[in-house]
Amino acid sequence: MAEFRWTALDEAGRSRTGQMAAADEAEVRMRLLERKLFATEIAPGAALPHRSSKLGPAPLALFTRQLATLLTVTPVDEALETIARQSEKPATRAVIGHVRQGIAQGERLPDALAREPRSFDPLYRAIITSGDSAGRLVPTLERLALLIERQAAIRARVQGALAYPAVLAVIALGVVAALMIFVVPRMVEQFDQAGAPLPLITRIVMGLSLFLAHWWGAILIVLAVAGVAVWLALRDEARHLAFDRALLRLPLFGRMLRDLHAARFARTLATMVSARLPLVEGLALARDTVRNRAQRAALSQVIEQVRAGGSLAAGMAQSGLFPPLLTYLAASGESSGQLDAMLERAADTLEREFDGSTAVALALLEPAVIVMMGLVVALIILSVLLPVLQMESLVAL
């Protein structure tokens, strides 16, 4: 495949220019004729690369929904112009403007979207291509916007669920570190001057305190080196696969992780099936949205089974890495011809179960962190009070 720049005339006699990847000039000319464009000049070579900002989930969902609404009353070119004009962010206007430039040069919407691969990934473009080919572009855009919004909502819920325990743990570690590094050493000086024997718990806490006070820099370096070592180890595909498989076997957290990835996969595949995308192609694209490598490898085997004429539900059930609910509803969808609806229902149910599991985990984690912090602080206070009480009792005698 090579890049070609072309100039052509449309049915109204207007000149249009653009570029496309093709095997030779004959293919470029044939593809232009399919768009009802008569080529006047074709030359090898690509245009200067264009780089603009990436649309985030919220702007991308808004763009998709606005485009679906406007396409019911206006052509694509005018719809894109209206969205760009109404956008408040220059970066978003630049992205939409570059796509609109492709439409003005005679490209189809999926090809124009490919001008901005950072904003419109292969999954997004494949769904648009399928909906456009089936004459269902507007409903496809609406479902795609819903998919993006729900994925963003799930991501926000996960981040929100992790935020409070993470902040609480950081504060607890900070308080304990401050006590051990700044408070306990001063008490150590007082006890050393007294020369009295100290309780075992006090000696242990004092030893830890002196170690942290003198070696905190070395501890941070060791932790950083350990983090880098783990990161380098996980760059190996086999180790990362084993790590992800182990994550799925963890109690409670493993099931939450499995359901989260399964829900994302099911909703994405449902959107592609409803857009009339071939199942094997849809599975290949939906597989890439799954972050867990063990489940992704299992889906690769499922794709081969489906390509050979097997069942989607049977392949997922055989792997043992997907929720039984998903495999059951997928089997029902395959037998009834309503695979997209059943996958959507499975995604809704799995997301509700994930929310419930997250609530339970937080209900257990938050008091656990507080209790652990309380125990550590109580231990430090006890190690300080015991020698004081011991010296008072000696003075009294």
C-alpha positions in Angstrom: 0.0 0.0 0.0 1.2 3.5 -0.9 -0.1 7.0 -0.2 -1.5 9.0 -3.2 -2.5 12.7 -3.4 -5.4 13.3 -5.8 -7.4 16.1 -7.3 -10.9 15.4 -8.7 -14.1 17.0 -9.9 -17.5 16.2 -8.3 -20.9 16.0 -10.0 -21.3 19.7 -9.7 -17.9 20.4 -11.3 -16.3 21.5 -8.1 -12.6 20.7 -7.5 -11.8 18.5 -4.6 -8.4 17.2 -3.2 -7.4 14.6 -0.8 -5.2 11.6 -0.1 -5.7 7.9 0.3 -3.7 4.7 0.7 -4.0 2.3 -2.3 -2.1 -0.3 -4.2 -1.7 1.8 -7.4 -3.2 4.7 -9.3 -5.9 2.5 -10.9 -7.3 1.6 -7.5 -7.4 5.3 -6.5 -9.2 6.2 -9.7 -11.7 3.4 -9.1 -12.4 4.3 -5.5 -12.9 7.9 -6.5 -15.4 6.9 -9.1 -17.3 5.0 -6.5 -17.7 8.3 -4.7 -18.8 9.9 -8.0 -15.6 11.9 -8.3 -13.7 12.1 -11.6 -9.9 12.2 -11.0 -8.0 14.9 -12.8 -4.6 14.3 -11.1 -3.1 11.5 -9.1 0.4 11.7 -7.7 2.3 9.5 -5.2 3.2 11.0 -1.8 1.5 11.9 1.5 0.4 15.3 2.7 2.3 16.9 5.6 1.4 15.1 8.9 -1.2 16.8 11.0 -1.3 16.5 14.8 -3.9 17.9 17.1 -5.3 17.3 20.5 -7.0 14.2 21.6 -10.7 14.3 22.5 -11.4 13.0 26.0 -14.3 10.7 26.8 -16.7 13.6 27.6 -16.0 15.7 24.5 -16.1 12.6 22.3 -19.4 11.4 23.7 -20.8 15.0 23.2 -19.5 15.1 19.6 -21.0 11.7 18.8 -24.4 12.6 20.2 -24.5 16.0 18.6 -23.6 14.5 15.2 -26.3 11.9 15.6 -28.9 14.6 16.3 -27.8 16.9 13.4 -27.5 14.2 10.8 -31.3 13.8 11.0 -31.8 17.2 9.5 -28.5 18.2 7.8 -25.7 16.7 5.7 -22.5 15.6 7.3 -20.5 18.6 6.2 -23.0 21.1 7.6 -23.4 19.0 10.8 -19.6 19.1 11.4 -19.5 22.8 10.7 -22.3 23.5 13.2 -20.6 21.3 15.9 -17.2 23.0 15.4 -18.8 26.5 15.6 -20.6 25.7 18.8 -17.6 24.1 20.5 -15.9 26.3 23.1 -12.5 24.7 23.1 -10.1 25.5 20.2 -8.6 22.0 20.4 -12.0 20.4 19.8 -12.7 22.8 16.9 -9.3 21.8 15.4 -10.1 18.1 15.5 -13.6 18.6 14.0 -12.3 21.0 11.4 -9.7 18.5 10.2 -12.5 15.8 9.9 -14.7 18.3 8.0 -11.8 19.0 5.7 -11.8 15.3 4.7 -15.6 15.4 4.1 -15.2 18.5 1.9 -12.6 16.6 -0.2 -15.0 13.8 -0.9 -14.1 11.3 1.8 -16.6 9.1 3.6 -17.2 9.8 7.3 -15.1 6.8 8.5 -12.2 7.8 6.2 -12.4 11.4 7.4 -12.4 10.3 11.0 -9.2 8.4 10.3 -7.5 11.7 9.9 -7.7 12.0 13.7 -6.7 8.5 15.0 -5.8 9.9 18.5 -9.5 10.9 19.0 -11.2 8.3 16.9 -9.7 4.9 17.5 -10.1 1.8 15.2 -13.1 0.6 17.3 -14.9 3.9 16.9 -14.2 4.0 13.2 -15.2 0.4 12.6 -18.6 0.9 14.3 -19.2 4.1 12.2 -18.2 2.2 9.0 -20.6 -0.7 9.8 -23.5 1.7 10.6 -22.8 3.8 7.5 -22.7 0.7 5.2 -25.9 -0.6 6.7 -27.7 2.7 6.3 -28.1 3.0 10.1 -25.6 5.8 10.8 -27.8 7.8 13.1 -28.9 5.0 15.5 -25.3 3.7 15.4 -24.0 7.1 16.5 -26.6 7.2 19.3 -25.6 3.8 20.6 -21.9 4.7 20.3 -22.4 7.8 22.3 -24.2 5.8 25.0 -21.3 3.3 25.0 -18.7 6.1 25.5 -20.8 7.7 28.3 -21.3 4.4 30.2 -17.6 3.5 29.9 -16.7 7.0 31.3 -19.2 6.5 34.1 -17.7 3.2 35.0 -14.2 4.7 35.0 -15.4 7.5 37.2 -17.0 5.1 39.7 -13.9 3.1 39.9 -11.7 6.2 40.5 -14.2 7.5 43.0 -14.3 4.2 44.9 -10.5 4.1 45.1 -10.0 7.7 46.0 -11.2 7.8 49.6 -9.4 4.7 50.8 -6.2 5.8 49.0 -6.3 9.3 50.7 -7.1 7.7 54.0 -4.2 5.3 53.7 -1.8 8.1 52.7 -2.9 10.2 55.7 -2.5 7.3 58.1 1.0 6.6 56.8 1.9 10.2 57.1 0.7 10.4 60.7 2.6 7.3 61.7 5.7 8.4 59.9 5.6 11.8 61.6 5.2 10.2 65.0 8.0 7.7 64.4 10.5 10.2 62.8 9.9 13.4 64.8 8.1 12.5 68.1 9.5 9.2 69.3 13.2 10.2 68.9 12.7 13.1 71.3 11.3 10.7 73.8 14.2 8.4 73.3 16.6 11.1 74.4 14.6 11.6 77.6 14.7 7.8 78.3 18.4 7.6 77.6 19.1 10.3 80.1 17.0 8.6 82.8 19.1 5.3 82.3 16.2 3.2 83.5 15.4 -0.2 81.8 12.8 0.1 79.2 9.9 -2.3 78.4 10.3 -4.6 75.3 7.5 -2.8 73.3 9.3 0.6 73.9 12.6 -0.8 72.7 11.0 -2.2 69.6 9.3 1.1 68.7 12.4 3.1 69.5 14.4 0.8 67.2 12.0 1.2 64.4 11.9 5.0 65.0 15.7 5.3 64.8 15.8 3.2 61.7 13.2 5.3 59.9 14.8 8.6 61.1 18.2 7.6 59.8 17.4 5.5 56.8 14.2 7.0 55.3 16.1 8.1 52.2 17.4 4.5 51.6 13.9 3.1 52.2 12.5 5.4 49.5 15.3 4.4 47.1 14.6 0.7 47.8 10.9 1.2 47.2 11.6 3.0 43.9 14.0 0.3 42.7 11.4 -2.3 43.6 8.7 -0.5 41.7 10.9 -0.2 38.6 11.9 -3.8 38.9 8.2 -4.9 39.0 7.5 -2.6 36.0 10.3 -4.1 34.0 9.2 -7.6 34.9 5.6 -6.9 33.8 6.9 -5.7 30.4 7.5 -9.4 29.6 4.3 -10.7 28.1 4.4 -14.1 29.8 5.0 -12.6 33.3 2.2 -10.0 32.7 -0.1 -12.8 31.6 0.6 -14.8 34.7 0.2 -11.7 36.9 -3.2 -10.9 35.4 -4.3 -14.5 35.7 -3.4 -14.4 39.4 -5.4 -11.1 39.9 -8.5 -12.9 38.7 -8.0 -15.6 41.4 -8.0 -13.1 44.3 -11.0 -13.3 46.7 -13.6 -10.6 46.1 -11.2 -8.3 44.1 -10.7 -10.9 41.4 -14.4 -11.3 40.9 -14.9 -7.5 40.7 -12.1 -7.2 38.2 -13.5 -10.1 36.1 -17.0 -8.6 36.1 -15.7 -5.1 35.2 -13.8 -6.3 32.2 -16.6 -8.6 31.1 -19.2 -5.8 31.3 -17.0 -3.5 29.2 -16.5 -6.3 26.6 -20.2 -7.2 26.5 -21.3 -3.6 26.0 -18.8 -2.9 23.3 -19.6 -6.1 21.4 -23.3 -5.4 21.8 -22.8 -2.0 20.1 -20.9 -3.5 17.2 -23.4 -6.3 16.7 -26.3 -3.8 16.6 -24.3 -1.9 14.0 -24.3 -5.0 11.8 -20.6 -5.6 12.2 -19.5 -9.2 11.5 -19.2 -11.1 14.7 -15.6 -12.2 14.2 -14.5 -8.7 13.4 -16.5 -7.3 16.3 -14.9 -9.8 18.7 -11.4 -8.9 17.5 -12.1 -5.2 18.2 -13.9 -5.7 21.5 -11.1 -8.0 22.7 -8.7 -5.1 22.5 -10.8 -3.1 25.0 -10.2 -5.7 27.7 -7.2 -4.7 29.8 -6.7 -8.1 31.6 -4.3 -10.1 29.5 -5.7 -13.5 30.7 -9.2 -12.6 29.5 -7.8 -11.1 26.3 -5.9 -14.4 25.5 -9.1 -16.3 26.2 -11.0 -14.1 23.8 -8.4 -14.8 21.1 -9.2 -18.5 21.5 -12.9 -17.7 21.4 -12.4 -15.8 18.1 -10.8 -18.8 16.6 -13.6 -21.1 17.7 -16.3 -18.7 16.3 -14.3 -18.4 13.0 -14.4 -22.2 12.8 -18.2 -22.2 13.3 -18.3 -22.6 17.1 -20.5 -20.8 19.6 -19.5 -17.6 21.3 -21.1 -18.6 24.6 -19.4 -22.1 24.5 -16.0 -20.5 23.9 -16.4 -18.1 26.9 -17.7 -20.9 29.1 -14.8 -23.1 28.2 -12.2 -20.5 29.2 -13.6 -20.2 32.7 -12.6 -16.5 32.9 -16.0 -14.9 32.3 -19.0 -14.7 34.5 -21.6 -17.5 34.1 -24.3 -14.8 33.6 -22.5 -13.5 30.5 -22.1 -16.9 28.9 -25.8 -17.8 29.7 -27.2 -14.6 28.2 -24.9 -14.8 25.2 -26.1 -18.4 24.6 -29.7 -17.1 24.8 -28.9 -14.3 22.4 -27.3 -16.6 19.9 -30.3 -19.0 19.9 -32.9 -16.2 19.7 -31.1 -14.0 17.2 -31.0 -11.1 19.8 -27.3 -11.3 20.7 -26.9 -7.5 21.0 -29.9 -7.2 23.4 -28.7 -10.1 25.6 -25.2 -8.7 25.7 -26.5 -5.3 26.7 -28.6 -6.9 29.5 -25.5 -8.8 30.7 -23.5 -5.6 30.8 -26.2 -3.8 32.8 -26.4 -6.7 35.3 -22.6 -7.0 35.7 -22.2 -3.3 36.2 -24.9 -3.4 38.9 -23.1 -6.3 40.6 -19.8 -4.4 40.4 -21.4 -1.4 42.1 -22.7 -3.7 44.8 -19.3 -5.4 45.3 -17.6 -2.1 45.4 -19.9 -0.8 48.1 -19.3 -3.9 50.2 -15.5 -3.7 49.7 -15.5 0.0 50.7 -17.7 -0.8 53.7 -15.0 -3.3 54.8 -11.9 -1.3 53.7 -12.6 2.0 55.3 -13.0 0.8 58.9 -10.1 -1.6 58.4 -7.8 1.3 57.5 -9.1 3.3 60.5 -8.7 0.4 62.9 -5.2 -0.3 61.6 -4.2 3.3 62.0 -5.7 3.4 65.5 -3.8 0.3 66.6 -0.5 1.6 65.3 -1.0 5.0 67.0 -2.1 3.3 70.2 1.0 1.1 70.1 3.3 4.1 69.7 1.5 6.0 72.6 1.7 2.9 74.8 5.4 2.5 74.1 5.9 6.1 75.3 3.5 5.9 78.3 4.8 2.6 79.8 8.3 4.0 80.6 6.8 7.2 82.0 4.5 5.2 84.3 7.4 2.9 85.2 9.6 5.9 86.2 6.7 7.4 88.3 6.3 4.2 90.2 10.0 4.1 90.9 10.0 7.7 92.2 7.0 6.9 94.4 8.9 4.0 96.0 
